[in-house]
Amino acid sequence: MEMRAERAIRNLLVTDAATAAYAASAFPVASPSYHAVEATTFNVAPDGINASLFLRLANDEVAELVDDEIAFVAARRLFGLALSPTPIARAPAERAVLFARLRDGWRTAKIDDLMQEGAVARLVDMQKLIAAGEPLGRPWSVFDGIDRLWPLVSTSSAVLPGDVNWMLAWMTPIRAAISAAGVDPRPAHGDPHSSNVMLGPDDAMMLVDFDMAGDIDPYYQLGVQMNELYQFESQMKPLLEMHDGQFSEKAFSRCRLYAAADDLYWALRSLLQDVRSPVQGVEFLKYAAWRFLRCRMLLGHPGFEERVRSL
């Protein structure tokens, strides 16, 4: 990865790359935050002293699941909305993107930060602003994602839970119900987990990591956000009112169905990482087990089938 970083720096820097210095930025932690596990990042000092740039190298383990070009388009789109750091340049051969580095005072958000009413309301407003723009050109649904992942995981050496086929079988009626109700894909960041939210001075907030960006049902993103931040549905429901201006039981059911599918998707993706990643000890299995557990808890809830039927 250091060799890739040096090639990218030579290709991307407008100053003399011979004077540049770089150092690892974020270190990978799969559980509980799934943070920095699909990219390797470096702080870059063009003058060898002041680290004013941030280099992101996409890892190869899930390369077939990511559209690098659309991710860069999304980064530029969100920067134009003042919702992300400045994307400076992209080196396709190295799967590298160079950003302006956020200065001192910025940090990665935690779930506790985003649970607060003011913070979560701002995040919802940011997502609505993004959704109001032109399509990004990458239609995506979590069900398509599962279809893409399953052959990769099932033919690998991954150890699957005994009830995985039961969870997969549920995706058919969920997908059919949502499709029958109608879907209006809108541009979206697509991955609103807390590790992709940066908090800065004076309550500033930005989004990072655009690998999941695409044209997506807004209720998918909202359902994912609810599922990460809160344990109880009574806590989740105000987010829908923030998003739509009113609460609808059907829209809330849609969010909850997406939450179950998203848990299955990321459990499978984490298992794929476990068998492919050269970086060991980042607890991909633990993260996958947690997402499988939350998926089966939601699918097995006594009222879940009624949610499917209610759409």
C-alpha positions in Angstrom: 0.0 0.0 0.0 2.9 2.4 0.6 4.2 1.7 -2.9 0.7 2.5 -4.2 0.6 5.7 -2.1 3.9 6.9 -3.5 2.8 6.3 -7.0 -0.4 8.1 -6.4 1.4 11.0 -4.7 3.7 11.3 -7.8 0.7 11.3 -10.1 -1.5 13.6 -8.1 0.6 16.3 -6.4 1.0 19.6 -8.2 4.2 20.3 -6.2 7.4 18.3 -6.2 6.6 14.8 -5.0 10.2 14.3 -3.9 9.7 16.7 -1.0 6.4 15.2 0.1 6.0 13.1 3.3 3.1 10.9 4.3 2.0 8.9 7.3 -0.9 6.5 8.0 -4.1 8.3 9.0 -6.9 6.0 10.2 -6.3 2.5 11.3 -8.8 -0.3 10.5 -11.3 -1.4 13.1 -14.1 -3.6 11.9 -16.0 -4.0 15.2 -17.9 -2.2 16.4 -17.6 0.7 13.9 -16.5 -0.9 10.5 -14.1 2.0 10.3 -11.3 2.4 7.6 -11.5 -1.3 6.6 -12.2 -0.9 2.9 -9.6 1.8 2.2 -6.1 2.7 3.4 -5.6 6.3 4.2 -2.6 8.6 4.6 -2.1 12.2 5.7 0.2 13.9 3.1 2.5 16.9 3.7 3.5 18.3 0.2 6.3 20.3 1.8 7.4 17.4 4.0 6.1 19.2 7.2 2.5 20.4 7.0 0.0 17.6 6.4 -2.6 19.5 4.4 -3.8 16.6 2.2 -5.5 13.3 2.7 -5.0 10.4 0.4 -7.5 7.6 0.2 -6.5 4.3 -1.5 -9.5 1.9 -2.1 -8.6 -1.6 -1.0 -8.9 -4.4 -3.5 -10.9 -6.9 -1.4 -14.3 -5.5 -2.5 -13.3 -3.8 -5.7 -16.0 -5.4 -7.8 -18.6 -3.8 -5.5 -17.5 -0.2 -5.9 -17.8 2.2 -8.8 -14.7 4.4 -8.2 -15.8 7.0 -10.9 -19.3 7.5 -9.3 -17.7 7.7 -5.9 -15.6 10.6 -7.1 -18.5 12.2 -8.8 -20.4 12.0 -5.5 -17.5 13.5 -3.6 -17.4 16.5 -5.9 -21.2 16.8 -5.8 -21.3 16.9 -2.0 -18.3 19.3 -1.8 -20.3 21.6 -4.0 -23.1 21.5 -1.4 -20.5 22.2 1.4 -21.2 18.7 2.8 -17.8 17.1 2.3 -14.0 17.9 2.2 -12.5 19.2 -1.0 -11.8 16.4 -3.6 -8.6 17.5 -5.4 -7.8 14.8 -7.9 -8.2 11.1 -8.7 -5.7 8.5 -9.9 -7.8 5.7 -11.4 -4.9 3.3 -11.9 -4.1 3.4 -8.2 -7.8 3.7 -7.1 -6.7 6.8 -5.3 -8.4 10.0 -4.4 -6.6 13.1 -2.9 -8.7 15.4 -0.7 -7.9 18.5 1.3 -7.3 17.3 4.8 -9.7 18.6 7.5 -7.8 20.7 10.0 -7.5 20.3 13.7 -10.7 20.1 15.6 -12.4 17.6 13.3 -13.1 14.0 14.5 -15.1 11.0 13.5 -18.6 10.9 14.9 -19.8 8.3 17.3 -23.3 6.9 17.7 -23.7 8.9 20.9 -23.0 12.1 19.0 -25.6 11.5 16.3 -28.3 10.3 18.6 -28.8 13.8 19.8 -31.8 15.5 18.3 -29.9 18.5 16.8 -27.2 16.3 15.2 -29.6 13.8 13.7 -31.9 16.5 12.4 -28.9 18.1 10.6 -27.9 14.7 9.1 -31.4 14.2 7.8 -31.4 17.7 6.3 -28.1 17.0 4.6 -29.5 13.8 3.1 -32.6 15.6 1.8 -30.4 18.3 0.2 -28.4 15.6 -1.6 -31.6 13.9 -2.7 -32.8 17.1 -4.3 -30.0 17.0 -6.9 -29.6 15.4 -10.3 -29.1 11.6 -10.5 -25.5 10.3 -9.9 -25.8 7.6 -12.6 -25.5 4.5 -10.4 -28.9 3.0 -9.7 -28.5 0.7 -6.6 -30.7 -1.2 -4.2 -29.7 -3.3 -1.2 -31.4 -6.3 -2.8 -29.2 -6.0 -5.9 -26.3 -5.7 -3.6 -27.2 -9.0 -1.8 -27.6 -10.7 -5.2 -24.1 -9.6 -6.1 -22.6 -10.6 -2.8 -24.2 -14.0 -2.3 -22.3 -15.9 -5.1 -19.0 -14.4 -3.9 -19.5 -15.3 -0.3 -21.2 -18.7 -0.8 -18.4 -20.0 -3.0 -15.7 -18.8 -0.7 -14.3 -20.4 2.5 -16.6 -18.2 4.7 -18.3 -19.9 7.6 -22.0 -19.1 7.2 -24.6 -19.2 10.0 -27.0 -22.2 9.9 -30.0 -19.9 9.3 -28.6 -17.8 6.4 -30.9 -19.4 3.9 -33.9 -18.4 6.0 -32.6 -14.8 6.1 -32.0 -14.9 2.3 -35.5 -16.3 1.7 -37.0 -13.3 3.5 -35.5 -10.9 1.0 -37.8 -12.1 -1.8 -41.1 -11.0 -0.2 -39.5 -7.8 1.2 -38.2 -6.9 -2.2 -41.5 -7.7 -3.8 -43.5 -5.6 -1.3 -41.2 -2.6 -1.7 -41.2 -2.9 -5.5 -45.0 -3.2 -5.6 -45.3 -0.1 -3.4 -43.1 1.9 -5.9 -39.6 3.2 -5.6 -38.3 6.7 -6.4 -34.5 6.5 -6.4 -32.7 9.7 -5.5 -29.0 10.6 -5.3 -27.7 9.6 -1.9 -24.5 9.3 0.0 -25.7 5.8 0.7 -23.7 4.9 3.8 -24.8 7.2 6.7 -23.0 5.2 9.5 -21.4 7.3 12.2 -17.8 6.4 11.0 -18.6 8.3 7.8 -19.6 11.4 9.5 -17.1 14.0 10.6 -17.8 16.6 13.3 -15.9 19.8 13.5 -15.7 23.2 15.2 -18.8 25.2 15.8 -21.0 22.1 15.3 -19.8 21.6 11.7 -20.7 18.3 10.1 -19.4 16.6 6.9 -19.7 13.3 5.1 -16.9 11.1 3.9 -16.5 7.8 2.1 -18.5 7.8 -1.1 -18.1 4.1 -2.1 -21.9 3.5 -1.6 -23.1 6.6 -3.3 -25.7 6.2 -5.9 -29.3 6.7 -6.9 -31.2 4.9 -4.0 -34.6 4.8 -2.4 -34.3 7.6 0.3 -36.1 5.3 2.8 -33.3 2.8 2.6 -30.8 5.4 3.8 -33.2 6.6 6.5 -33.9 3.1 7.6 -30.2 2.3 7.9 -29.7 5.5 10.0 -32.5 4.6 12.3 -31.2 1.1 12.8 -27.7 2.2 13.7 -28.6 5.0 16.1 -31.5 3.6 18.1 -32.6 0.4 19.8 -36.3 1.1 20.0 -38.8 2.0 17.3 -40.3 4.7 19.5 -36.9 6.5 19.2 -36.7 5.9 15.4 -40.1 7.3 14.4 -39.2 11.0 14.9 -36.6 10.7 12.2 -39.3 9.9 9.6 -41.2 13.0 10.7 -38.0 15.0 10.2 -37.6 13.5 6.8 -41.1 13.6 5.5 -42.7 16.3 7.6 -45.2 13.8 8.9 -45.3 10.2 10.2 -46.7 7.4 8.1 -46.8 3.8 9.3 -46.3 2.5 5.8 -43.2 4.6 5.3 -41.9 3.5 8.6 -42.5 -0.2 7.7 -40.5 0.4 4.6 -37.6 1.8 6.6 -37.7 -1.2 8.9 -37.8 -3.7 6.0 -34.7 -2.0 4.5 -33.0 -2.2 7.9 -33.3 -6.0 7.9 -32.0 -6.2 4.3 -29.1 -3.9 5.1 -28.0 -6.0 8.1 -27.9 -9.0 5.9 -26.0 -7.1 3.2 -23.2 -5.9 5.5 -23.0 -9.2 7.3 -22.2 -10.9 4.0 -19.8 -8.1 2.9 -17.9 -8.4 6.2 -17.6 -12.2 5.7 -16.2 -11.6 2.3 -13.7 -9.2 3.8 -12.8 -11.8 6.4 -11.7 -14.4 3.8 -10.1 -11.9 1.4 -8.4 -9.2 3.6 -4.7 -9.5 4.2 -5.2 -7.5 7.4 -6.1 -9.9 10.2 -7.3 -9.1 13.7 -9.8 -6.4 12.7 -12.8 -8.6 13.8 -14.7 -8.9 10.6 -16.3 -12.1 12.0 -17.5 -10.3 15.1 -19.0 -7.5 13.0 -20.7 -10.0 10.7 -22.1 -12.0 13.6 -23.6 -8.8 15.1 -25.3 -7.8 11.8 -26.6 -11.4 11.3 -28.0 -11.3 14.9 -29.7 -8.0 14.4 -31.2 -9.2 11.1 -32.6 -12.4 12.5 -34.0 -10.5 15.5 -35.9 -8.1 13.2 -37.1 -10.8 10.8 -38.2 -12.9 13.7 -40.1 -10.1 15.4 -43.9 -11.1 15.7 -45.0 -8.0 13.9 -42.5 -8.1 11.0 -44.7 -10.1 8.6 -47.4 -7.5 9.1 -45.0 -4.8 8.1 -44.3 -6.6 4.8 -48.0 -7.1 4.2 -48.8 -3.4 5.1 -46.8 -2.0 2.2 
